[in-house]
Amino acid sequence: MDYILQNIGKIIFALTGLGLLFVGVKNYTKIKAFLLEVKVELSKVSWSTRHELIGATGVVITITLILAVYVGAVDFSLSRFLALLIK
């Protein structure tokens, strides 16, 4: 009994793995069809070029920094204002 209590996490992990394996074997044809459909759909995707990706990443980083500065300034201002009200 102590062995089971000490290794309950490993036992649950193993049982979950066996369950997933059983479901995978039972539904092999459905899973295979699904993955083939995923492959077909991914071939239709319009992937960004490296240049577009770098540009979009720059925009996201810039907007994030601007918002961080704005939120920090508002937080600082409101905390100073509340400190004056409390005194």
PDB file of N, CA, C and O in Angstrom:
ATOM      1  N   MET A   1       0.826  -1.195   0.000  1.00  0.00           N
ATOM      2  CA  MET A   1       0.000   0.000   0.000  1.00  0.00           C
ATOM      3  C   MET A   1       0.870   1.258   0.000  1.00  0.00           C
ATOM      4  O   MET A   1       0.554   2.239  -0.674  1.00  0.00           O
ATOM      5  N   ASP A   2       1.968   1.222   0.762  1.00  0.00           N
ATOM      6  CA  ASP A   2       2.856   2.377   0.796  1.00  0.00           C
ATOM      7  C   ASP A   2       3.462   2.650  -0.575  1.00  0.00           C
ATOM      8  O   ASP A   2       3.636   3.805  -0.964  1.00  0.00           O
ATOM      9  N   TYR A   3       3.784   1.580  -1.311  1.00  0.00           N
ATOM     10  CA  TYR A   3       4.359   1.734  -2.639  1.00  0.00           C
ATOM     11  C   TYR A   3       3.388   2.480  -3.550  1.00  0.00           C
ATOM     12  O   TYR A   3       3.795   3.357  -4.313  1.00  0.00           O
ATOM     13  N   ILE A   4       2.115   2.133  -3.468  1.00  0.00           N
ATOM     14  CA  ILE A   4       1.097   2.776  -4.306  1.00  0.00           C
ATOM     15  C   ILE A   4       0.971   4.251  -3.940  1.00  0.00           C
ATOM     16  O   ILE A   4       0.907   5.103  -4.826  1.00  0.00           O
ATOM     17  N   LEU A   5       0.936   4.560  -2.653  1.00  0.00           N
ATOM     18  CA  LEU A   5       0.797   5.952  -2.221  1.00  0.00           C
ATOM     19  C   LEU A   5       2.016   6.788  -2.588  1.00  0.00           C
ATOM     20  O   LEU A   5       1.885   7.964  -2.928  1.00  0.00           O
ATOM     21  N   GLN A   6       3.205   6.184  -2.521  1.00  0.00           N
ATOM     22  CA  GLN A   6       4.423   6.925  -2.844  1.00  0.00           C
ATOM     23  C   GLN A   6       4.565   7.172  -4.346  1.00  0.00           C
ATOM     24  O   GLN A   6       5.213   8.134  -4.758  1.00  0.00           O
ATOM     25  N   ASN A   7       3.965   6.313  -5.159  1.00  0.00           N
ATOM     26  CA  ASN A   7       4.126   6.413  -6.605  1.00  0.00           C
ATOM     27  C   ASN A   7       2.806   6.683  -7.315  1.00  0.00           C
ATOM     28  O   ASN A   7       2.643   6.297  -8.472  1.00  0.00           O
ATOM     29  N   ILE A   8       1.867   7.336  -6.647  1.00  0.00           N
ATOM     30  CA  ILE A   8       0.542   7.559  -7.231  1.00  0.00           C
ATOM     31  C   ILE A   8       0.628   8.404  -8.503  1.00  0.00           C
ATOM     32  O   ILE A   8      -0.124   8.172  -9.450  1.00  0.00           O
ATOM     33  N   GLY A   9       1.529   9.373  -8.531  1.00  0.00           N
ATOM     34  CA  GLY A   9       1.682  10.205  -9.724  1.00  0.00           C
ATOM     35  C   GLY A   9       2.137   9.400 -10.923  1.00  0.00           C
ATOM     36  O   GLY A   9       1.616   9.561 -12.027  1.00  0.00           O
ATOM     37  N   LYS A  10       3.108   8.536 -10.702  1.00  0.00           N
ATOM     38  CA  LYS A  10       3.618   7.692 -11.788  1.00  0.00           C
ATOM     39  C   LYS A  10       2.544   6.713 -12.266  1.00  0.00           C
ATOM     40  O   LYS A  10       2.425   6.436 -13.459  1.00  0.00           O
ATOM     41  N   ILE A  11       1.773   6.201 -11.320  1.00  0.00           N
ATOM     42  CA  ILE A  11       0.713   5.256 -11.682  1.00  0.00           C
ATOM     43  C   ILE A  11      -0.357   5.948 -12.516  1.00  0.00           C
ATOM     44  O   ILE A  11      -0.804   5.410 -13.529  1.00  0.00           O
ATOM     45  N   ILE A  12      -0.768   7.137 -12.093  1.00  0.00           N
ATOM     46  CA  ILE A  12      -1.775   7.894 -12.855  1.00  0.00           C
ATOM     47  C   ILE A  12      -1.239   8.234 -14.239  1.00  0.00           C
ATOM     48  O   ILE A  12      -1.963   8.132 -15.229  1.00  0.00           O
ATOM     49  N   PHE A  13       0.020   8.635 -14.312  1.00  0.00           N
ATOM     50  CA  PHE A  13       0.640   8.958 -15.605  1.00  0.00           C
ATOM     51  C   PHE A  13       0.646   7.739 -16.516  1.00  0.00           C
ATOM     52  O   PHE A  13       0.324   7.840 -17.700  1.00  0.00           O
ATOM     53  N   ALA A  14       1.014   6.584 -15.961  1.00  0.00           N
ATOM     54  CA  ALA A  14       1.059   5.353 -16.758  1.00  0.00           C
ATOM     55  C   ALA A  14      -0.340   4.949 -17.226  1.00  0.00           C
ATOM     56  O   ALA A  14      -0.520   4.558 -18.379  1.00  0.00           O
ATOM     57  N   LEU A  15      -1.320   5.039 -16.345  1.00  0.00           N
ATOM     58  CA  LEU A  15      -2.691   4.687 -16.731  1.00  0.00           C
ATOM     59  C   LEU A  15      -3.234   5.641 -17.794  1.00  0.00           C
ATOM     60  O   LEU A  15      -3.940   5.221 -18.710  1.00  0.00           O
ATOM     61  N   THR A  16      -2.903   6.917 -17.668  1.00  0.00           N
ATOM     62  CA  THR A  16      -3.321   7.887 -18.686  1.00  0.00           C
ATOM     63  C   THR A  16      -2.681   7.559 -20.026  1.00  0.00           C
ATOM     64  O   THR A  16      -3.343   7.594 -21.062  1.00  0.00           O
ATOM     65  N   GLY A  17      -1.384   7.237 -20.003  1.00  0.00           N
ATOM     66  CA  GLY A  17      -0.692   6.864 -21.231  1.00  0.00           C
ATOM     67  C   GLY A  17      -1.296   5.630 -21.874  1.00  0.00           C
ATOM     68  O   GLY A  17      -1.475   5.582 -23.091  1.00  0.00           O
ATOM     69  N   LEU A  18      -1.612   4.623 -21.052  1.00  0.00           N
ATOM     70  CA  LEU A  18      -2.245   3.416 -21.587  1.00  0.00           C
ATOM     71  C   LEU A  18      -3.622   3.720 -22.174  1.00  0.00           C
ATOM     72  O   LEU A  18      -3.999   3.175 -23.212  1.00  0.00           O
ATOM     73  N   GLY A  19      -4.364   4.592 -21.502  1.00  0.00           N
ATOM     74  CA  GLY A  19      -5.679   4.978 -22.025  1.00  0.00           C
ATOM     75  C   GLY A  19      -5.568   5.679 -23.364  1.00  0.00           C
ATOM     76  O   GLY A  19      -6.326   5.392 -24.291  1.00  0.00           O
ATOM     77  N   LEU A  20      -4.620   6.599 -23.460  1.00  0.00           N
ATOM     78  CA  LEU A  20      -4.422   7.312 -24.727  1.00  0.00           C
ATOM     79  C   LEU A  20      -3.955   6.364 -25.819  1.00  0.00           C
ATOM     80  O   LEU A  20      -4.373   6.483 -26.970  1.00  0.00           O
ATOM     81  N   LEU A  21      -3.097   5.433 -25.465  1.00  0.00           N
ATOM     82  CA  LEU A  21      -2.639   4.438 -26.433  1.00  0.00           C
ATOM     83  C   LEU A  21      -3.802   3.589 -26.924  1.00  0.00           C
ATOM     84  O   LEU A  21      -3.912   3.310 -28.118  1.00  0.00           O
ATOM     85  N   PHE A  22      -4.670   3.177 -26.004  1.00  0.00           N
ATOM     86  CA  PHE A  22      -5.840   2.387 -26.374  1.00  0.00           C
ATOM     87  C   PHE A  22      -6.762   3.173 -27.310  1.00  0.00           C
ATOM     88  O   PHE A  22      -7.234   2.644 -28.317  1.00  0.00           O
ATOM     89  N   VAL A  23      -7.012   4.430 -26.972  1.00  0.00           N
ATOM     90  CA  VAL A  23      -7.865   5.267 -27.821  1.00  0.00           C
ATOM     91  C   VAL A  23      -7.207   5.468 -29.184  1.00  0.00           C
ATOM     92  O   VAL A  23      -7.882   5.442 -30.213  1.00  0.00           O
ATOM     93  N   GLY A  24      -5.876   5.670 -29.189  1.00  0.00           N
ATOM     94  CA  GLY A  24      -5.162   5.866 -30.450  1.00  0.00           C
ATOM     95  C   GLY A  24      -5.223   4.646 -31.345  1.00  0.00           C
ATOM     96  O   GLY A  24      -5.409   4.774 -32.555  1.00  0.00           O
ATOM     97  N   VAL A  25      -5.070   3.470 -30.769  1.00  0.00           N
ATOM     98  CA  VAL A  25      -5.132   2.237 -31.563  1.00  0.00           C
ATOM     99  C   VAL A  25      -6.560   2.004 -32.057  1.00  0.00           C
ATOM    100  O   VAL A  25      -6.780   1.596 -33.197  1.00  0.00           O
ATOM    101  N   LYS A  26      -7.512   2.271 -31.184  1.00  0.00           N
ATOM    102  CA  LYS A  26      -8.920   2.047 -31.533  1.00  0.00           C
ATOM    103  C   LYS A  26      -9.368   2.987 -32.660  1.00  0.00           C
ATOM    104  O   LYS A  26     -10.154   2.591 -33.520  1.00  0.00           O
ATOM    105  N   ASN A  27      -8.879   4.205 -32.656  1.00  0.00           N
ATOM    106  CA  ASN A  27      -9.300   5.221 -33.635  1.00  0.00           C
ATOM    107  C   ASN A  27      -8.193   5.550 -34.626  1.00  0.00           C
ATOM    108  O   ASN A  27      -8.119   6.683 -35.104  1.00  0.00           O
ATOM    109  N   TYR A  28      -7.338   4.597 -34.945  1.00  0.00           N
ATOM    110  CA  TYR A  28      -6.184   4.838 -35.812  1.00  0.00           C
ATOM    111  C   TYR A  28      -6.599   5.419 -37.158  1.00  0.00           C
ATOM    112  O   TYR A  28      -5.981   6.374 -37.629  1.00  0.00           O
ATOM    113  N   THR A  29      -7.627   4.866 -37.782  1.00  0.00           N
ATOM    114  CA  THR A  29      -8.019   5.342 -39.114  1.00  0.00           C
ATOM    115  C   THR A  29      -8.554   6.766 -39.049  1.00  0.00           C
ATOM    116  O   THR A  29      -8.302   7.568 -39.948  1.00  0.00           O
ATOM    117  N   LYS A  30      -9.293   7.083 -37.985  1.00  0.00           N
ATOM    118  CA  LYS A  30      -9.812   8.450 -37.845  1.00  0.00           C
ATOM    119  C   LYS A  30      -8.677   9.448 -37.611  1.00  0.00           C
ATOM    120  O   LYS A  30      -8.670  10.543 -38.173  1.00  0.00           O
ATOM    121  N   ILE A  31      -7.729   9.053 -36.779  1.00  0.00           N
ATOM    122  CA  ILE A  31      -6.593   9.931 -36.497  1.00  0.00           C
ATOM    123  C   ILE A  31      -5.761  10.140 -37.752  1.00  0.00           C
ATOM    124  O   ILE A  31      -5.321  11.256 -38.028  1.00  0.00           O
ATOM    125  N   LYS A  32      -5.544   9.079 -38.510  1.00  0.00           N
ATOM    126  CA  LYS A  32      -4.776   9.182 -39.745  1.00  0.00           C
ATOM    127  C   LYS A  32      -5.480  10.105 -40.738  1.00  0.00           C
ATOM    128  O   LYS A  32      -4.834  10.945 -41.365  1.00  0.00           O
ATOM    129  N   ALA A  33      -6.795   9.959 -40.888  1.00  0.00           N
ATOM    130  CA  ALA A  33      -7.556  10.826 -41.795  1.00  0.00           C
ATOM    131  C   ALA A  33      -7.486  12.277 -41.343  1.00  0.00           C
ATOM    132  O   ALA A  33      -7.333  13.185 -42.160  1.00  0.00           O
ATOM    133  N   PHE A  34      -7.599  12.489 -40.031  1.00  0.00           N
ATOM    134  CA  PHE A  34      -7.526  13.855 -39.496  1.00  0.00           C
ATOM    135  C   PHE A  34      -6.177  14.489 -39.808  1.00  0.00           C
ATOM    136  O   PHE A  34      -6.117  15.636 -40.252  1.00  0.00           O
ATOM    137  N   LEU A  35      -5.086  13.743 -39.577  1.00  0.00           N
ATOM    138  CA  LEU A  35      -3.756  14.295 -39.828  1.00  0.00           C
ATOM    139  C   LEU A  35      -3.530  14.570 -41.311  1.00  0.00           C
ATOM    140  O   LEU A  35      -2.846  15.532 -41.661  1.00  0.00           O
ATOM    141  N   LEU A  36      -4.089  13.747 -42.179  1.00  0.00           N
ATOM    142  CA  LEU A  36      -3.982  14.010 -43.618  1.00  0.00           C
ATOM    143  C   LEU A  36      -4.746  15.278 -43.992  1.00  0.00           C
ATOM    144  O   LEU A  36      -4.277  16.064 -44.815  1.00  0.00           O
ATOM    145  N   GLU A  37      -5.920  15.480 -43.391  1.00  0.00           N
ATOM    146  CA  GLU A  37      -6.690  16.701 -43.646  1.00  0.00           C
ATOM    147  C   GLU A  37      -5.952  17.935 -43.124  1.00  0.00           C
ATOM    148  O   GLU A  37      -5.971  18.990 -43.759  1.00  0.00           O
ATOM    149  N   VAL A  38      -5.305  17.799 -41.972  1.00  0.00           N
ATOM    150  CA  VAL A  38      -4.519  18.906 -41.421  1.00  0.00           C
ATOM    151  C   VAL A  38      -3.395  19.272 -42.379  1.00  0.00           C
ATOM    152  O   VAL A  38      -3.131  20.451 -42.616  1.00  0.00           O
ATOM    153  N   LYS A  39      -2.736  18.261 -42.929  1.00  0.00           N
ATOM    154  CA  LYS A  39      -1.639  18.504 -43.876  1.00  0.00           C
ATOM    155  C   LYS A  39      -2.148  19.250 -45.107  1.00  0.00           C
ATOM    156  O   LYS A  39      -1.493  20.177 -45.585  1.00  0.00           O
ATOM    157  N   VAL A  40      -3.310  18.853 -45.621  1.00  0.00           N
ATOM    158  CA  VAL A  40      -3.889  19.517 -46.790  1.00  0.00           C
ATOM    159  C   VAL A  40      -4.225  20.970 -46.460  1.00  0.00           C
ATOM    160  O   VAL A  40      -3.933  21.873 -47.245  1.00  0.00           O
ATOM    161  N   GLU A  41      -4.841  21.195 -45.290  1.00  0.00           N
ATOM    162  CA  GLU A  41      -5.216  22.560 -44.915  1.00  0.00           C
ATOM    163  C   GLU A  41      -3.987  23.436 -44.692  1.00  0.00           C
ATOM    164  O   GLU A  41      -3.991  24.613 -45.053  1.00  0.00           O
ATOM    165  N   LEU A  42      -2.944  22.875 -44.104  1.00  0.00           N
ATOM    166  CA  LEU A  42      -1.728  23.662 -43.881  1.00  0.00           C
ATOM    167  C   LEU A  42      -1.038  24.022 -45.188  1.00  0.00           C
ATOM    168  O   LEU A  42      -0.332  25.028 -45.256  1.00  0.00           O
ATOM    169  N   SER A  43      -1.229  23.221 -46.219  1.00  0.00           N
ATOM    170  CA  SER A  43      -0.638  23.569 -47.511  1.00  0.00           C
ATOM    171  C   SER A  43      -1.358  24.757 -48.143  1.00  0.00           C
ATOM    172  O   SER A  43      -0.805  25.415 -49.025  1.00  0.00           O
ATOM    173  N   LYS A  44      -2.583  25.039 -47.703  1.00  0.00           N
ATOM    174  CA  LYS A  44      -3.347  26.178 -48.230  1.00  0.00           C
ATOM    175  C   LYS A  44      -3.036  27.483 -47.504  1.00  0.00           C
ATOM    176  O   LYS A  44      -3.426  28.557 -47.962  1.00  0.00           O
ATOM    177  N   VAL A  45      -2.335  27.395 -46.377  1.00  0.00           N
ATOM    178  CA  VAL A  45      -2.062  28.572 -45.558  1.00  0.00           C
ATOM    179  C   VAL A  45      -1.074  29.482 -46.277  1.00  0.00           C
ATOM    180  O   VAL A  45      -0.103  29.025 -46.879  1.00  0.00           O
ATOM    181  N   SER A  46      -1.346  30.770 -46.198  1.00  0.00           N
ATOM    182  CA  SER A  46      -0.433  31.773 -46.744  1.00  0.00           C
ATOM    183  C   SER A  46       0.547  32.164 -45.637  1.00  0.00           C
ATOM    184  O   SER A  46       0.213  32.957 -44.757  1.00  0.00           O
ATOM    185  N   TRP A  47       1.751  31.606 -45.685  1.00  0.00           N
ATOM    186  CA  TRP A  47       2.736  31.857 -44.644  1.00  0.00           C
ATOM    187  C   TRP A  47       3.450  33.177 -44.897  1.00  0.00           C
ATOM    188  O   TRP A  47       3.725  33.528 -46.044  1.00  0.00           O
ATOM    189  N   SER A  48       3.747  33.905 -43.833  1.00  0.00           N
ATOM    190  CA  SER A  48       4.451  35.182 -43.947  1.00  0.00           C
ATOM    191  C   SER A  48       5.907  34.946 -44.335  1.00  0.00           C
ATOM    192  O   SER A  48       6.507  33.918 -44.020  1.00  0.00           O
ATOM    193  N   THR A  49       6.449  35.947 -45.036  1.00  0.00           N
ATOM    194  CA  THR A  49       7.874  35.874 -45.352  1.00  0.00           C
ATOM    195  C   THR A  49       8.673  36.278 -44.119  1.00  0.00           C
ATOM    196  O   THR A  49       8.124  36.824 -43.162  1.00  0.00           O
ATOM    197  N   ARG A  50       9.951  36.011 -44.151  1.00  0.00           N
ATOM    198  CA  ARG A  50      10.810  36.365 -43.014  1.00  0.00           C
ATOM    199  C   ARG A  50      10.786  37.875 -42.780  1.00  0.00           C
ATOM    200  O   ARG A  50      10.745  38.330 -41.637  1.00  0.00           O
ATOM    201  N   HIS A  51      10.812  38.646 -43.861  1.00  0.00           N
ATOM    202  CA  HIS A  51      10.802  40.115 -43.749  1.00  0.00           C
ATOM    203  C   HIS A  51       9.501  40.593 -43.107  1.00  0.00           C
ATOM    204  O   HIS A  51       9.532  41.457 -42.231  1.00  0.00           O
ATOM    205  N   GLU A  52       8.362  40.047 -43.527  1.00  0.00           N
ATOM    206  CA  GLU A  52       7.077  40.428 -42.932  1.00  0.00           C
ATOM    207  C   GLU A  52       7.019  40.051 -41.453  1.00  0.00           C
ATOM    208  O   GLU A  52       6.506  40.811 -40.632  1.00  0.00           O
ATOM    209  N   LEU A  53       7.542  38.888 -41.125  1.00  0.00           N
ATOM    210  CA  LEU A  53       7.540  38.426 -39.748  1.00  0.00           C
ATOM    211  C   LEU A  53       8.388  39.318 -38.850  1.00  0.00           C
ATOM    212  O   LEU A  53       7.983  39.637 -37.732  1.00  0.00           O
ATOM    213  N   ILE A  54       9.548  39.719 -39.326  1.00  0.00           N
ATOM    214  CA  ILE A  54      10.418  40.605 -38.557  1.00  0.00           C
ATOM    215  C   ILE A  54       9.742  41.959 -38.355  1.00  0.00           C
ATOM    216  O   ILE A  54       9.811  42.534 -37.269  1.00  0.00           O
ATOM    217  N   GLY A  55       9.087  42.467 -39.405  1.00  0.00           N
ATOM    218  CA  GLY A  55       8.387  43.745 -39.290  1.00  0.00           C
ATOM    219  C   GLY A  55       7.244  43.682 -38.297  1.00  0.00           C
ATOM    220  O   GLY A  55       7.074  44.593 -37.487  1.00  0.00           O
ATOM    221  N   ALA A  56       6.464  42.621 -38.350  1.00  0.00           N
ATOM    222  CA  ALA A  56       5.338  42.472 -37.434  1.00  0.00           C
ATOM    223  C   ALA A  56       5.827  42.316 -35.992  1.00  0.00           C
ATOM    224  O   ALA A  56       5.204  42.833 -35.064  1.00  0.00           O
ATOM    225  N   THR A  57       6.928  41.612 -35.809  1.00  0.00           N
ATOM    226  CA  THR A  57       7.493  41.447 -34.470  1.00  0.00           C
ATOM    227  C   THR A  57       7.953  42.791 -33.923  1.00  0.00           C
ATOM    228  O   THR A  57       7.758  43.086 -32.744  1.00  0.00           O
ATOM    229  N   GLY A  58       8.560  43.602 -34.777  1.00  0.00           N
ATOM    230  CA  GLY A  58       8.977  44.940 -34.360  1.00  0.00           C
ATOM    231  C   GLY A  58       7.799  45.794 -33.934  1.00  0.00           C
ATOM    232  O   GLY A  58       7.878  46.520 -32.943  1.00  0.00           O
ATOM    233  N   VAL A  59       6.709  45.711 -34.679  1.00  0.00           N
ATOM    234  CA  VAL A  59       5.506  46.478 -34.329  1.00  0.00           C
ATOM    235  C   VAL A  59       4.965  46.027 -32.976  1.00  0.00           C
ATOM    236  O   VAL A  59       4.615  46.856 -32.136  1.00  0.00           O
ATOM    237  N   VAL A  60       4.896  44.725 -32.766  1.00  0.00           N
ATOM    238  CA  VAL A  60       4.374  44.196 -31.505  1.00  0.00           C
ATOM    239  C   VAL A  60       5.249  44.635 -30.330  1.00  0.00           C
ATOM    240  O   VAL A  60       4.729  45.049 -29.294  1.00  0.00           O
ATOM    241  N   ILE A  61       6.563  44.550 -30.480  1.00  0.00           N
ATOM    242  CA  ILE A  61       7.465  44.952 -29.400  1.00  0.00           C
ATOM    243  C   ILE A  61       7.331  46.449 -29.121  1.00  0.00           C
ATOM    244  O   ILE A  61       7.306  46.862 -27.962  1.00  0.00           O
ATOM    245  N   THR A  62       7.245  47.259 -30.171  1.00  0.00           N
ATOM    246  CA  THR A  62       7.116  48.708 -30.004  1.00  0.00           C
ATOM    247  C   THR A  62       5.822  49.069 -29.288  1.00  0.00           C
ATOM    248  O   THR A  62       5.834  49.851 -28.338  1.00  0.00           O
ATOM    249  N   ILE A  63       4.702  48.499 -29.741  1.00  0.00           N
ATOM    250  CA  ILE A  63       3.406  48.784 -29.109  1.00  0.00           C
ATOM    251  C   ILE A  63       3.411  48.330 -27.654  1.00  0.00           C
ATOM    252  O   ILE A  63       2.876  49.020 -26.786  1.00  0.00           O
ATOM    253  N   THR A  64       4.018  47.163 -27.379  1.00  0.00           N
ATOM    254  CA  THR A  64       4.091  46.665 -26.011  1.00  0.00           C
ATOM    255  C   THR A  64       4.886  47.613 -25.122  1.00  0.00           C
ATOM    256  O   THR A  64       4.484  47.880 -23.990  1.00  0.00           O
ATOM    257  N   LEU A  65       6.001  48.120 -25.618  1.00  0.00           N
ATOM    258  CA  LEU A  65       6.794  49.064 -24.832  1.00  0.00           C
ATOM    259  C   LEU A  65       6.044  50.363 -24.587  1.00  0.00           C
ATOM    260  O   LEU A  65       6.088  50.905 -23.483  1.00  0.00           O
ATOM    261  N   ILE A  66       5.355  50.868 -25.604  1.00  0.00           N
ATOM    262  CA  ILE A  66       4.580  52.099 -25.444  1.00  0.00           C
ATOM    263  C   ILE A  66       3.486  51.905 -24.404  1.00  0.00           C
ATOM    264  O   ILE A  66       3.294  52.761 -23.541  1.00  0.00           O
ATOM    265  N   LEU A  67       2.768  50.790 -24.477  1.00  0.00           N
ATOM    266  CA  LEU A  67       1.712  50.530 -23.501  1.00  0.00           C
ATOM    267  C   LEU A  67       2.268  50.330 -22.099  1.00  0.00           C
ATOM    268  O   LEU A  67       1.644  50.744 -21.122  1.00  0.00           O
ATOM    269  N   ALA A  68       3.434  49.701 -21.986  1.00  0.00           N
ATOM    270  CA  ALA A  68       4.051  49.503 -20.671  1.00  0.00           C
ATOM    271  C   ALA A  68       4.415  50.845 -20.041  1.00  0.00           C
ATOM    272  O   ALA A  68       4.194  51.059 -18.849  1.00  0.00           O
ATOM    273  N   VAL A  69       4.968  51.734 -20.838  1.00  0.00           N
ATOM    274  CA  VAL A  69       5.318  53.067 -20.331  1.00  0.00           C
ATOM    275  C   VAL A  69       4.051  53.818 -19.934  1.00  0.00           C
ATOM    276  O   VAL A  69       4.024  54.465 -18.887  1.00  0.00           O
ATOM    277  N   TYR A  70       2.999  53.743 -20.755  1.00  0.00           N
ATOM    278  CA  TYR A  70       1.747  54.423 -20.456  1.00  0.00           C
ATOM    279  C   TYR A  70       1.123  53.897 -19.155  1.00  0.00           C
ATOM    280  O   TYR A  70       0.739  54.679 -18.286  1.00  0.00           O
ATOM    281  N   VAL A  71       1.028  52.579 -19.032  1.00  0.00           N
ATOM    282  CA  VAL A  71       0.435  51.991 -17.827  1.00  0.00           C
ATOM    283  C   VAL A  71       1.289  52.324 -16.606  1.00  0.00           C
ATOM    284  O   VAL A  71       0.751  52.601 -15.534  1.00  0.00           O
ATOM    285  N   GLY A  72       2.602  52.301 -16.755  1.00  0.00           N
ATOM    286  CA  GLY A  72       3.487  52.664 -15.648  1.00  0.00           C
ATOM    287  C   GLY A  72       3.293  54.117 -15.227  1.00  0.00           C
ATOM    288  O   GLY A  72       3.271  54.423 -14.035  1.00  0.00           O
ATOM    289  N   ALA A  73       3.153  55.012 -16.204  1.00  0.00           N
ATOM    290  CA  ALA A  73       2.953  56.429 -15.895  1.00  0.00           C
ATOM    291  C   ALA A  73       1.610  56.657 -15.205  1.00  0.00           C
ATOM    292  O   ALA A  73       1.531  57.419 -14.240  1.00  0.00           O
ATOM    293  N   VAL A  74       0.571  56.014 -15.684  1.00  0.00           N
ATOM    294  CA  VAL A  74      -0.750  56.149 -15.058  1.00  0.00           C
ATOM    295  C   VAL A  74      -0.716  55.588 -13.643  1.00  0.00           C
ATOM    296  O   VAL A  74      -1.255  56.198 -12.719  1.00  0.00           O
ATOM    297  N   ASP A  75      -0.089  54.437 -13.468  1.00  0.00           N
ATOM    298  CA  ASP A  75       0.020  53.827 -12.147  1.00  0.00           C
ATOM    299  C   ASP A  75       0.788  54.738 -11.194  1.00  0.00           C
ATOM    300  O   ASP A  75       0.365  54.949 -10.057  1.00  0.00           O
ATOM    301  N   PHE A  76       1.900  55.272 -11.650  1.00  0.00           N
ATOM    302  CA  PHE A  76       2.705  56.169 -10.821  1.00  0.00           C
ATOM    303  C   PHE A  76       1.902  57.419 -10.450  1.00  0.00           C
ATOM    304  O   PHE A  76       1.900  57.839  -9.293  1.00  0.00           O
ATOM    305  N   SER A  77       1.222  58.006 -11.432  1.00  0.00           N
ATOM    306  CA  SER A  77       0.439  59.223 -11.182  1.00  0.00           C
ATOM    307  C   SER A  77      -0.693  58.962 -10.196  1.00  0.00           C
ATOM    308  O   SER A  77      -0.906  59.744  -9.269  1.00  0.00           O
ATOM    309  N   LEU A  78      -1.413  57.872 -10.394  1.00  0.00           N
ATOM    310  CA  LEU A  78      -2.530  57.578  -9.496  1.00  0.00           C
ATOM    311  C   LEU A  78      -2.045  57.238  -8.091  1.00  0.00           C
ATOM    312  O   LEU A  78      -2.694  57.606  -7.112  1.00  0.00           O
ATOM    313  N   SER A  79      -0.936  56.554  -7.980  1.00  0.00           N
ATOM    314  CA  SER A  79      -0.428  56.239  -6.639  1.00  0.00           C
ATOM    315  C   SER A  79       0.020  57.502  -5.921  1.00  0.00           C
ATOM    316  O   SER A  79      -0.200  57.632  -4.717  1.00  0.00           O
ATOM    317  N   ARG A  80       0.650  58.443  -6.639  1.00  0.00           N
ATOM    318  CA  ARG A  80       1.028  59.730  -6.025  1.00  0.00           C
ATOM    319  C   ARG A  80      -0.211  60.523  -5.618  1.00  0.00           C
ATOM    320  O   ARG A  80      -0.248  61.113  -4.538  1.00  0.00           O
ATOM    321  N   PHE A  81      -1.230  60.535  -6.490  1.00  0.00           N
ATOM    322  CA  PHE A  81      -2.468  61.247  -6.203  1.00  0.00           C
ATOM    323  C   PHE A  81      -3.164  60.662  -4.971  1.00  0.00           C
ATOM    324  O   PHE A  81      -3.613  61.410  -4.102  1.00  0.00           O
ATOM    325  N   LEU A  82      -3.252  59.361  -4.892  1.00  0.00           N
ATOM    326  CA  LEU A  82      -3.875  58.724  -3.731  1.00  0.00           C
ATOM    327  C   LEU A  82      -3.046  58.950  -2.462  1.00  0.00           C
ATOM    328  O   LEU A  82      -3.603  59.086  -1.372  1.00  0.00           O
ATOM    329  N   ALA A  83      -1.728  58.991  -2.603  1.00  0.00           N
ATOM    330  CA  ALA A  83      -0.880  59.264  -1.448  1.00  0.00           C
ATOM    331  C   ALA A  83      -1.147  60.676  -0.917  1.00  0.00           C
ATOM    332  O   ALA A  83      -1.152  60.900   0.293  1.00  0.00           O
ATOM    333  N   LEU A  84      -1.366  61.613  -1.823  1.00  0.00           N
ATOM    334  CA  LEU A  84      -1.681  62.987  -1.385  1.00  0.00           C
ATOM    335  C   LEU A  84      -3.054  63.038  -0.718  1.00  0.00           C
ATOM    336  O   LEU A  84      -3.230  63.761   0.262  1.00  0.00           O
ATOM    337  N   LEU A  85      -4.024  62.288  -1.227  1.00  0.00           N
ATOM    338  CA  LEU A  85      -5.364  62.275  -0.634  1.00  0.00           C
ATOM    339  C   LEU A  85      -5.365  61.646   0.757  1.00  0.00           C
ATOM    340  O   LEU A  85      -6.086  62.091   1.650  1.00  0.00           O
ATOM    341  N   ILE A  86      -4.562  60.625   0.926  1.00  0.00           N
ATOM    342  CA  ILE A  86      -4.540  59.913   2.208  1.00  0.00           C
ATOM    343  C   ILE A  86      -3.855  60.750   3.298  1.00  0.00           C
ATOM    344  O   ILE A  86      -4.244  60.671   4.463  1.00  0.00           O
ATOM    345  N   LYS A  87      -2.851  61.542   2.941  1.00  0.00           N
ATOM    346  CA  LYS A  87      -2.123  62.360   3.942  1.00  0.00           C
ATOM    347  C   LYS A  87      -2.993  63.386   4.523  1.00  0.00           C
ATOM    348  O   LYS A  87      -2.554  64.158   5.375  1.00  0.00           O
TER     349      LYS A  87
END
